[in-house]
Amino acid sequence: MPEYGPQPVERQLPTQEARDLLALVRELVQREIRPRAAEEEASGHFPRDVFALLSRSGLLGLPYSEEFGGGNQPYEVYLQVVEELAAARLTVGLGTSVHTLACHGLAVFGSKQQRTDHLPAMLGGGTLGAYCLSEPASGSDAASLRTRARQDGEDWVLDGTKAWITHGGVADFYTVLARTGDEGPRGISAFLVPGGADGLSAAPPERKMGMNGSPTAQLHFDGVRVSDARRIGEEGQGLTVALSALESGRLGIAACAVGLAQAALDESLAYMQGREQFGRPLTDFQGLRFMLADMATQIEAGRALYLSAARLRDAGRPFSREAAMAKLFCTDAAMRVTTDAVQLLGGYGYTTDFPVERYMREAKVLQIVEGTNQIQRMVIARQLAGPENRRRP
């Protein structure tokens, strides 16, 4: 089967440094990521060497301070890098977003000493992170988590189970939310747990519809001991730490969704330009051209939405509602675009000879992770019509 590469997206980047950065990413994608994606996803191979390369290249710490080894890039730029990575292979794009999510708590809420001690390795030292909030019986209702941390002298001892952890079992560090006080949102604290801590173990990876190269597993904490110096933020501040990270993380998922949809559109267009029916290229048929037009419009709208939210974040303005809108719209659009891509390729779209069937399977998870799209609708509606926004008579 012929191979068709995606068409580069024209981008408006704020600086020459950002343009050079994106050129580096595209070169790395073409050389190290895209050629391996299909085979490694089919075999379930986790590309740890790719994440090591991203770390050495300074791409795993882009939105964080240069003082601690980060790239000091605005979110507007960082997200476009994530989009490029996801377009080549969602396992890598989503993995980069999850690593950034795992670093957020320490980078934003950690003390100067904590950031000095840990961030350089996290941002550019070859390590990979994971984020541990969900549990077997606590998903959308994050405040009901049951993993507990009890204080023992200068240490905390963690017991419980976390679920649906991207990079579970392969990460070098975990940002873990655990209950340190009474029931409810104010009884939760955040901890930075080393991946090799005694008492920490991972279950076999989940068997999933897609993203087979990205391990997702339960983590079991059986008397895992960490020092109080690894508590992030104040005791009882954990849910604030978690939700702050998720606000930014939702933009990462939105960028991944746009990248995946762009890859599906590029593949569809290349196939249709090279395939004839009734003596004409498929792109000559108006009904199919309209499908391409709708796909392209949804992608451009999603890209504009996530970049608009990123610019609010970069300006220090509230962006929670806009992040929820971007995550909702972009992931729903990715599901529609990838489904249409399979339809446009016809029978070939249903085979593993072309990547669009993989894209469709992968798109589904983006509507679920980091807050389901039903939760995003709740966030948006609450900010539009919640009690604080009601007009008083």
C-alpha positions in Angstrom: 0.0 0.0 0.0 1.3 3.5 -0.7 2.2 5.7 2.2 1.0 9.3 2.4 2.5 11.8 4.8 0.4 14.5 6.5 0.6 18.0 5.1 2.4 20.5 7.4 0.0 22.9 9.1 0.7 26.6 8.6 1.1 28.1 12.1 1.3 31.6 13.5 3.9 31.4 16.2 4.9 34.4 18.3 8.7 34.3 18.0 11.5 33.0 15.8 12.5 30.7 18.7 9.1 29.1 18.6 9.3 28.6 14.9 12.7 27.0 15.2 11.3 24.8 18.0 8.4 23.6 15.8 10.8 22.9 12.9 12.9 20.7 15.3 9.8 18.9 16.4 8.7 18.2 12.8 12.1 16.8 12.0 12.1 14.6 15.0 8.6 13.4 14.2 9.6 12.4 10.7 12.8 10.7 11.7 11.9 9.0 15.0 8.1 8.8 15.6 6.0 8.4 12.6 7.9 5.6 10.8 7.5 3.3 13.9 4.0 4.2 15.0 1.8 1.6 13.2 4.1 -1.4 14.0 4.7 -0.4 17.6 1.0 0.3 18.3 0.1 -3.1 16.8 2.6 -4.9 19.0 1.9 -2.8 22.1 5.5 -1.5 22.3 5.9 1.5 24.7 8.4 3.9 23.1 10.4 4.7 26.2 13.4 5.7 24.0 11.3 8.3 22.3 10.4 10.0 25.6 14.1 9.9 26.6 14.9 11.7 23.3 12.1 14.2 23.9 13.6 14.9 27.4 17.1 15.4 26.0 15.7 17.7 23.3 14.0 19.9 26.0 10.5 18.9 24.9 9.2 17.5 28.1 9.5 20.7 30.1 8.4 23.3 27.6 5.9 25.3 29.6 8.0 25.5 32.8 10.6 27.8 34.1 14.2 27.8 32.7 15.4 28.2 36.2 14.6 24.6 36.9 15.4 23.1 33.4 12.2 24.0 31.6 11.7 25.6 28.2 10.0 28.8 29.4 7.6 28.6 26.4 4.0 29.9 26.5 1.2 27.4 26.5 0.2 28.6 23.1 3.5 27.2 21.7 3.7 24.1 24.0 0.3 22.9 22.8 1.2 23.2 19.2 4.1 20.9 19.9 1.8 18.5 21.5 -0.5 18.6 18.5 2.4 17.8 16.2 3.5 14.8 18.4 -0.1 13.5 18.6 -0.6 13.7 14.8 2.4 11.4 14.4 1.5 9.1 17.3 -1.1 9.7 20.0 0.8 7.6 22.5 3.6 10.1 22.3 1.5 13.3 22.2 -0.8 12.1 25.1 2.2 10.8 27.0 3.8 14.3 26.8 0.7 15.9 28.0 0.4 13.5 30.9 4.0 14.1 31.9 3.4 17.8 31.9 0.3 17.2 34.0 2.4 15.2 36.5 4.9 18.1 36.8 2.3 20.8 37.3 1.6 20.3 41.0 5.3 20.6 42.1 6.0 23.4 39.6 3.1 25.6 40.7 2.5 24.6 44.4 5.9 23.3 45.5 8.3 25.1 47.7 11.5 26.6 46.2 13.5 23.8 47.8 11.2 21.1 46.3 11.4 22.6 42.9 15.2 22.9 43.2 15.5 19.3 44.4 13.1 17.6 41.9 12.2 19.7 38.9 15.4 19.5 36.9 15.2 15.7 36.7 11.5 15.9 36.0 11.8 18.5 33.2 15.0 17.5 31.4 16.7 14.7 33.2 15.2 11.7 31.3 12.5 10.8 33.8 8.9 10.3 33.0 5.9 11.1 35.2 2.3 10.0 35.8 -0.7 11.5 37.5 -2.7 9.5 40.1 -6.1 10.8 40.9 -8.7 8.2 39.7 -9.5 5.1 41.6 -11.6 2.0 40.9 -14.7 3.5 42.5 -13.7 7.2 42.1 -13.5 8.7 38.6 -15.6 11.8 37.9 -16.3 12.2 41.6 -12.7 12.8 42.4 -13.4 14.1 46.0 -14.6 10.6 47.0 -11.2 9.0 46.6 -10.2 6.4 49.2 -6.4 6.1 49.0 -5.2 7.2 52.4 -2.0 8.7 53.7 -1.4 8.6 57.5 1.4 10.5 59.2 4.1 8.5 60.9 6.7 10.9 62.4 8.4 12.8 59.6 6.9 10.5 57.0 3.6 9.7 55.3 2.5 6.1 54.7 0.2 5.6 51.7 -2.3 2.7 51.3 -4.9 2.2 48.5 -5.3 1.7 44.8 -5.2 4.1 41.9 -6.8 3.2 38.5 -6.5 4.2 34.8 -3.0 5.5 35.3 -1.3 6.4 32.0 2.4 5.3 32.3 1.4 3.1 35.3 4.3 0.8 36.1 6.8 2.5 33.8 6.9 6.1 35.3 9.8 7.3 37.3 7.6 9.5 39.6 3.9 9.8 40.4 1.9 12.8 41.6 -0.5 11.1 43.9 -3.7 12.4 45.6 -4.5 10.7 48.9 -6.8 11.3 51.8 -5.1 12.8 54.9 -8.1 14.1 56.8 -11.9 13.9 57.0 -14.2 12.9 54.2 -14.7 15.6 51.6 -12.6 17.8 49.4 -10.6 19.5 52.2 -9.2 16.2 53.4 -7.0 15.4 50.4 -3.3 16.1 50.0 -0.8 15.7 47.1 2.5 13.7 47.2 5.4 13.2 44.9 6.1 9.4 45.0 9.2 7.8 43.4 8.4 5.1 40.9 10.6 2.6 42.7 9.2 3.2 46.2 8.9 0.1 48.4 5.3 -1.2 48.6 4.4 0.4 45.2 3.4 -2.1 42.5 1.5 -2.1 39.2 -1.2 -4.5 38.0 -0.9 -5.8 34.4 -1.8 -3.1 31.9 -5.4 -2.8 30.8 -6.4 -4.4 27.5 -7.8 -1.4 25.6 -9.6 -0.5 22.4 -6.7 1.7 21.3 -3.4 3.2 22.3 -1.9 -0.2 22.9 1.6 1.3 23.0 0.7 3.4 26.1 0.5 1.3 29.3 -2.6 2.1 31.5 -2.6 0.2 34.8 -3.8 0.2 38.3 -1.3 1.1 41.0 -1.3 -0.5 44.4 0.1 1.4 47.4 0.9 -1.0 50.3 2.5 0.9 53.1 4.4 3.2 50.7 6.5 5.6 52.8 7.4 9.1 51.6 8.9 11.9 53.6 6.9 15.0 54.4 9.3 16.9 52.2 7.5 15.2 49.3 4.1 16.6 50.2 3.1 19.1 47.6 1.4 22.2 48.9 -0.3 22.5 52.2 -2.0 19.5 53.9 -5.6 19.4 52.7 -4.8 21.4 49.6 -4.6 18.4 47.3 -7.8 18.8 45.5 -6.9 22.4 44.6 -3.6 21.1 43.3 -5.3 18.4 41.3 -8.0 20.6 39.7 -5.4 23.2 38.8 -3.4 20.6 36.9 -6.5 19.3 35.2 -7.5 22.7 33.9 -4.2 23.0 32.0 -4.2 19.3 31.2 -7.5 19.6 29.4 -5.9 21.9 26.9 -3.3 19.2 26.3 -6.0 16.7 25.5 -7.7 19.2 23.1 -4.4 19.7 21.3 -4.0 15.9 21.0 -7.5 15.6 19.6 -6.8 18.2 16.9 -3.5 16.5 16.0 -5.2 13.1 15.7 -8.0 14.6 13.6 -5.5 16.4 11.3 -3.7 13.1 10.7 -7.0 11.5 9.8 -7.9 14.3 7.4 -4.4 14.2 5.7 -4.6 10.5 5.3 -8.1 10.7 3.8 -7.2 13.5 1.4 -4.1 11.7 0.2 -6.0 8.4 -0.4 -8.8 10.2 -2.3 -6.4 12.0 -4.5 -4.8 8.7 -5.5 -7.9 6.6 -5.9 -10.2 6.7 -9.0 -13.8 5.5 -9.4 -15.8 5.8 -12.5 -12.7 7.2 -14.2 -12.3 10.2 -11.8 -10.4 10.8 -8.6 -12.6 10.5 -5.5 -11.9 14.2 -4.8 -14.0 15.1 -7.9 -17.2 13.8 -6.2 -19.1 16.7 -4.5 -20.5 14.6 -1.7 -17.1 13.4 -0.7 -15.6 16.9 -1.1 -18.2 18.2 1.3 -17.2 15.6 3.9 -13.6 16.8 3.6 -14.7 20.4 4.0 -16.6 19.6 7.1 -13.7 17.7 8.6 -11.3 20.6 7.9 -13.7 23.1 9.4 -14.0 21.2 12.6 -10.2 20.9 12.9 -9.6 24.6 12.3 -12.4 25.5 14.8 -10.9 23.2 17.4 -7.4 24.6 16.9 -8.7 28.1 17.3 -10.6 27.2 20.4 -7.7 25.6 22.2 -5.2 28.3 21.2 -7.7 31.0 22.4 -7.9 29.3 25.8 -4.1 29.0 25.9 -3.6 32.7 25.3 -5.9 33.4 28.2 -3.8 31.2 30.4 -0.6 32.8 29.2 -2.0 36.2 30.0 -2.8 35.1 33.6 -6.6 35.3 33.1 -9.2 32.7 34.1 -9.5 30.0 31.5 -11.3 27.1 33.2 -14.5 27.5 31.1 -12.6 27.9 27.9 -10.4 24.9 28.7 -13.5 22.8 29.2 -15.0 24.1 26.0 -11.8 23.2 24.1 -11.6 19.7 25.5 -15.3 19.1 24.8 -15.3 20.4 21.2 -11.9 19.1 20.1 -12.4 15.6 21.3 -16.0 15.4 19.9 -14.6 16.7 16.6 -11.8 14.1 16.6 -14.4 11.4 17.0 -16.4 12.7 14.1 -13.4 13.3 11.8 -11.8 9.9 12.4 -15.2 8.2 11.8 -15.6 10.1 8.6 -12.0 9.2 7.6 -12.9 5.5 7.9 -16.0 6.0 5.8 -14.1 7.9 3.1 -11.6 5.1 2.7 -14.4 2.6 2.4 -13.3 -1.0 2.9 -9.7 0.0 3.1 -10.6 2.2 6.0 -11.7 -0.8 8.0 -8.4 -2.6 7.5 -5.1 -2.2 9.4 -3.3 -1.5 6.1 -4.2 2.2 6.6 -4.0 4.0 10.0 -7.5 5.6 10.0 -9.1 2.7 11.8 -6.5 3.1 14.6 -7.2 6.8 14.7 -10.9 6.2 15.2 -10.2 3.7 18.0 -7.8 6.2 19.6 -10.1 9.2 19.4 -12.7 7.5 21.7 -10.5 7.7 24.7 -10.0 11.4 24.4 -13.7 12.0 25.1 -13.1 10.1 28.4 -9.7 11.0 29.9 -9.1 14.0 32.2 -12.8 14.6 32.8 -15.4 13.0 30.6 -17.1 15.3 28.1 -20.2 15.1 30.3 -18.2 16.6 33.1 -16.9 19.3 30.7 -20.6 20.2 30.0 -21.2 20.4 33.7 -18.2 22.8 34.2 -19.4 25.0 31.3 -23.0 25.1 32.4 -22.1 25.8 36.0 -20.0 28.8 35.0 -22.8 30.0 32.7 -25.8 29.4 34.9 -24.6 28.6 38.4 -26.0 30.3 41.5 -23.2 32.9 41.5 -24.3 34.0 38.0 -28.0 34.3 38.6 -29.5 37.7 38.4 -31.0 38.9 41.7 -34.5 40.4 41.7 
